[in-house]
Amino acid sequence: MKAMNIDEADSIGGANWAAYNTPKPRDYDSFVVTGKLTNGKQFKAIKTSNAAHAFGINLYDGSVWGVKNGKRTLLKRVYP
């Protein structure tokens, strides 16, 4: 089987790029990571302006929020 590039996959309907709604760092002022540790205790919210840092945190049970104009938007949720 031949490997396809992005344009070929789009042309045959093999990729739905709209489903990959990855937030861009420019879309949000900052990011907040909240959640629980494996023992069930809630950890202190981690606030960062770096999207890679926020999404790179290994969550057991928690959420990554984007903050824009003081309002939080849920970007990622992880369940145990």
C-alpha positions in Angstrom: 0.0 0.0 0.0 1.3 3.4 -1.0 1.6 6.1 1.6 -0.6 9.1 0.9 0.2 12.7 1.5 -2.3 15.1 3.1 -3.8 16.3 -0.2 -4.4 12.8 -1.5 -6.1 11.8 1.8 -8.3 14.8 1.6 -9.3 14.2 -2.0 -10.6 10.7 -1.3 -12.2 11.6 2.0 -9.7 9.6 4.1 -8.9 12.4 6.5 -11.3 14.7 8.3 -9.0 17.5 9.3 -11.9 19.5 10.8 -12.1 16.8 13.5 -8.6 17.8 14.6 -9.6 21.0 16.4 -6.1 21.6 17.9 -6.0 24.9 19.7 -3.3 27.3 18.6 -1.3 29.2 21.2 -2.4 32.5 19.6 -6.1 31.6 20.3 -5.7 31.7 24.1 -4.0 34.1 26.5 -3.0 31.2 28.8 -3.7 27.6 29.8 -4.8 26.0 33.1 -4.3 22.4 33.9 -6.5 21.0 36.7 -7.2 17.5 38.1 -6.6 14.8 40.6 -3.6 12.7 41.6 -3.8 8.9 41.6 -4.6 8.9 45.3 -7.8 11.0 44.7 -6.4 14.3 46.0 -6.9 17.4 43.9 -3.7 19.1 42.8 -3.1 22.8 42.6 -4.0 24.3 39.2 -1.0 24.7 36.9 -1.1 28.0 35.0 1.1 28.5 31.9 1.2 30.5 28.7 2.8 27.7 26.8 0.4 25.3 25.0 3.1 22.6 24.6 3.7 22.6 28.4 -0.1 22.4 29.2 -0.7 19.5 26.7 2.6 17.8 27.6 1.6 17.2 31.3 0.8 13.5 31.9 -2.7 13.6 33.4 -4.3 10.8 35.3 -7.7 12.4 35.9 -8.0 16.1 34.8 -8.5 18.8 32.3 -6.7 21.3 30.2 -8.4 24.7 29.8 -7.7 27.6 27.4 -8.2 31.0 28.9 -9.2 33.9 26.8 -10.5 37.2 28.2 -10.8 35.6 31.6 -13.1 32.8 30.4 -12.1 29.1 30.4 -12.7 26.8 27.5 -12.3 23.1 27.9 -9.7 21.8 25.5 -8.9 18.3 26.8 -10.3 16.0 29.4 -8.7 12.8 30.7 -10.7 10.1 32.7 -9.0 7.4 34.8 
